[in-house]
Amino acid sequence: MEPYVTTTIDVRYYTHADAADIRQTLLDVHADAYADRADDSFVQRFPWFVDHWSSNPGFACVIGYDGSEPIGYAYGAAAMPEREWWRDHLDPAPEQSRTFHLSELMIRPKWRKAGHSERLHRSLLDARDDHLAVLLVDVTHPKVQELYESWGYRKVGERQPFPDSPLYAVMLRTLPNP
Ligand SMILES: CC(C)(COP(=O)(O)OP(=O)(O)OC[C@H]1O[C@@H](n2cnc3c(N)ncnc32)[C@H](O)[C@@H]1OP(=O)(O)O)[C@@H](O)C(=O)NCCC(=O)NCCS
């Protein structure tokens, strides 16, 4: 697919208080972004994950819009201390360890290869004051892992949170916060 080039993506911020308002947008964008894996039973459980994450009072989300059209989003939540995804893989633990769990990052196919994922990711984290960001990426998707490495993440371990989920690389980066 040819890249869709536009410079007019608006980034809007949402919290737990917006969960009901943005729920259908999150589901619709996901259906498009994961259309090639629509038969996957883990992918089909996505509505449960949206509700689980957005019901967290520490939920933070950015959605990118091309006019009125949502093109993709990034969301996550503050990690509970001692329950961070990196915790089993780093010894000693970092001294400054306030962590953001980045749960989802997706761009609809029409808007890929134009840098929007980097912008949404940066917009979400710039608005926070965490020391660390951690995300999970399917180990069978090395190109996505490379993309995250180009943003400063490094793999610190592997994790399979559910029996039917993929095996994920746990990727961590420090954030430029005091
Ligand atoms: C990951 C994503 C946000 C990156 O968007 P982007 O910055 O526009 O970059 P691209 O789409 O060009 O992806 C970067 C590379 O990863 C590859 N890639 C992206 N999603 C992939 C997937 N689900 N499986 C395997 N490879 C994937 C792309 O083919 C590309 O490789 P290439 O340059 O050799 O073609 C977007 O591809 C996406 O939404 N993918 C589907 C959802 C997903 O996998 N999210 C990440 C979960 S950790």
The ligand as a MOL file (V3000), in Angstrom:
LIG
                    3D

  0  0  0     0  0            999 V3000
M  V30 BEGIN CTAB
M  V30 COUNTS 48 50 0 0 0
M  V30 BEGIN ATOM
M  V30 1 C 3.0060 -1.1110 14.4540 0
M  V30 2 C 2.3960 0.1040 13.7320 0
M  V30 3 C 1.7090 1.0110 14.7400 0
M  V30 4 C 3.5520 0.8860 13.0940 0
M  V30 5 O 3.0140 1.8400 12.1950 0
M  V30 6 P 4.0020 2.7060 11.2770 0
M  V30 7 O 4.8910 3.5280 12.1260 0
M  V30 8 O 3.1570 3.4020 10.2790 0
M  V30 9 O 5.0070 1.6530 10.6350 0
M  V30 10 P 4.7580 0.4340 9.6390 0
M  V30 11 O 3.3080 0.1120 9.5230 0
M  V30 12 O 5.5180 0.7140 8.4030 0
M  V30 13 O 5.4470 -0.7750 10.4540 0
M  V30 14 C 6.8660 -0.8340 10.6510 0
M  V30 15 C 7.3320 -2.2240 10.1610 0
M  V30 16 O 6.7100 -3.2200 11.0020 0
M  V30 17 C 5.9910 -4.1570 10.1940 0
M  V30 18 N 4.7370 -4.5180 10.8980 0
M  V30 19 C 3.7880 -3.6620 11.3430 0
M  V30 20 N 2.7800 -4.3330 11.9370 0
M  V30 21 C 3.1060 -5.6410 11.8620 0
M  V30 22 C 2.4740 -6.8210 12.3220 0
M  V30 23 N 1.3010 -6.8020 12.9910 0
M  V30 24 N 3.1060 -8.0010 12.0730 0
M  V30 25 C 4.2790 -8.0530 11.4320 0
M  V30 26 N 4.9560 -6.9510 10.9870 0
M  V30 27 C 4.3500 -5.7620 11.2050 0
M  V30 28 C 5.6800 -3.4140 8.9100 0
M  V30 29 O 5.5020 -4.3010 7.8230 0
M  V30 30 C 6.9210 -2.5470 8.7470 0
M  V30 31 O 7.9720 -3.2980 8.1610 0
M  V30 32 P 8.5400 -2.8830 6.7060 0
M  V30 33 O 9.0970 -1.5080 6.8910 0
M  V30 34 O 9.5470 -3.9190 6.3980 0
M  V30 35 O 7.3510 -2.8940 5.7980 0
M  V30 36 C 1.3960 -0.3370 12.6270 0
M  V30 37 O 2.1010 -1.0970 11.6550 0
M  V30 38 C 0.2350 -1.1660 13.1460 0
M  V30 39 O -0.7340 -0.6160 13.5990 0
M  V30 40 N 0.3450 -2.5120 13.0480 0
M  V30 41 C -0.7200 -3.3960 13.4510 0
M  V30 42 C -0.9170 -3.3710 14.9500 0
M  V30 43 C 0.3470 -3.7480 15.7020 0
M  V30 44 O 1.0210 -4.7130 15.3810 0
M  V30 45 N 0.6620 -2.9230 16.7360 0
M  V30 46 C 1.8460 -3.1170 17.5420 0
M  V30 47 C 1.5360 -3.9530 18.7340 0
M  V30 48 S 3.0060 -4.0600 19.7690 0
M  V30 END ATOM
M  V30 BEGIN BOND
M  V30 1 1 1 2
M  V30 2 1 2 3
M  V30 3 1 2 4
M  V30 4 1 2 36
M  V30 5 1 4 5
M  V30 6 1 5 6
M  V30 7 2 6 7
M  V30 8 1 6 8
M  V30 9 1 6 9
M  V30 10 1 9 10
M  V30 11 2 10 11
M  V30 12 1 10 12
M  V30 13 1 10 13
M  V30 14 1 13 14
M  V30 15 1 14 15
M  V30 16 1 15 16
M  V30 17 1 15 30
M  V30 18 1 16 17
M  V30 19 1 17 18
M  V30 20 1 17 28
M  V30 21 1 18 19
M  V30 22 1 18 27
M  V30 23 2 19 20
M  V30 24 1 20 21
M  V30 25 1 21 22
M  V30 26 2 21 27
M  V30 27 1 22 23
M  V30 28 2 22 24
M  V30 29 1 24 25
M  V30 30 2 25 26
M  V30 31 1 26 27
M  V30 32 1 28 29
M  V30 33 1 28 30
M  V30 34 1 30 31
M  V30 35 1 31 32
M  V30 36 2 32 33
M  V30 37 1 32 34
M  V30 38 1 32 35
M  V30 39 1 36 37
M  V30 40 1 36 38
M  V30 41 2 38 39
M  V30 42 1 38 40
M  V30 43 1 40 41
M  V30 44 1 41 42
M  V30 45 1 42 43
M  V30 46 2 43 44
M  V30 47 1 43 45
M  V30 48 1 45 46
M  V30 49 1 46 47
M  V30 50 1 47 48
M  V30 END BOND
M  V30 END CTAB
M  END
